[in-house]
Amino acid sequence: MYIFDSVQKIKREFVSLKKNEVSLYVCGPTVYDDAHLGHAKSALVFDLLSRVLRAEGYNVKYARNITDIDDKIIKKATELGVSIKEITDKYTEAYHADMAHLGIQRPDIEPKATESLDAMFLMIQNLLNRGHAYQISNGDIYFDTASDAEYLSISHRVQNEDEKQNRVLNSNEKKNSADFALWKTIADGDISFDSPFGKGRPGWHLECSAMIEKHLTCKDTKYAIDIHGGGADLLFPHHENEAAQTRCSTNHEIAAYWMHNGFVNIDGEKMSKSLGNSFFIKDALKVYDGEVLRFYLLSTHYRSNFNFNEEDLLASKKRLDKLYRLKKRLFGLEVHSDMQTAFKTKLLDALKDDLNVSTALSVIDEMISLVNETLDSAGKHKELKREAMIDMAYIEELLGFGLENPFEYFQTGVDKETKVKIKELIEERNEAKKAKDFATSDSLRDQILSYGITIMDTPQGTFWERV
């Protein structure tokens, strides 16, 4: 398996720190607002990675944190006159709901910053003891960037004077302009947490380092974890500062491999609330099925920036439609088998190459075409159908799409009231058929078709879809 390491800037063969085990940490959301498509892209990328690693036989320990201590959260809670817990609980629940609609599996561990303060205190104390941190007169504690000879080795960044000045946080006691806060003292009655260093709040960069150390660290290894992931915008300063803190407070580097996903753009612009074009997942789900969004957002390579536009989304859906049309042809055939097929090998091999989803989708397209052609020429080919169903189940497991009933999948675009009415008419028709009242049955069928749908009677029941 190969991964493009975004620090070394090369594709590297993946070798885990411990045999058959992988530790994966991904920076999760700051829960003060609804999740947008940028959050979805990152979560989808690492959901796919964890699936591929497991398919390759690894026992994966995947952690994605929840940042529930942050100035933005506190600002919103203050504005609304509610507790920060009310804000964070509300948006954590909303985030989970959005991710579930996209078929994203929950991580094995989902640590919260508020539940990891003990680990943060320990890391701060270690940094103070080792001379990598210092406390100024108001109680704030800073990381001393000049004390770390490897600082900026993650981002390979060279700060110019303007950038250095922009990072000065109005303190003439900082040793270096690039030094960042580990602990911010709160003395004005604002929301704060008790600590050995006085009342205050932790620095954002510290939170992830401490949670990794608490929940994932491999003992007696050069690196704390196998893979650290997140959006490309986190490489500097967040991941740079994480790495520095871990390096200087422990006896290991933070991660053996770094992976960063690209930005999501809307019509060519980087998603940004300041630009007013942030696209919330909850809004997208009002228009598009979650699986359609999943397929579309995964359709380009994770390291590429993703330009979200409706034209491409609809073209992507047509590609997913082909998978469901094949599934409809195979509907009702139950298969439970771990049989290895040539298709399964090709699909996994494609994704083992730095999640090469383009090749993976081509492998799927090729399989769909081949099975359809064979079925067209050979008719009821039972063994081919069984192998195709095994392959379809593998797509569901590995890529997380193709899970829906194929008839219900084609019902998108029909409003809820119409769906209820169609269901009622189908039930009435079924009763009429049982009573051998074929005139009423035919009349009800005509009413159903008048909604612009088609119906299909199968041993599993009557299904319908939009024409």
Summary of the structure (lengths in Angstrom):
residues: 467
radius of gyration: 26.5
end to end distance: 43.0
largest distance: 90.2
contacts: 1438
relative contact order: 0.11
helix: 48%
strand: 18%
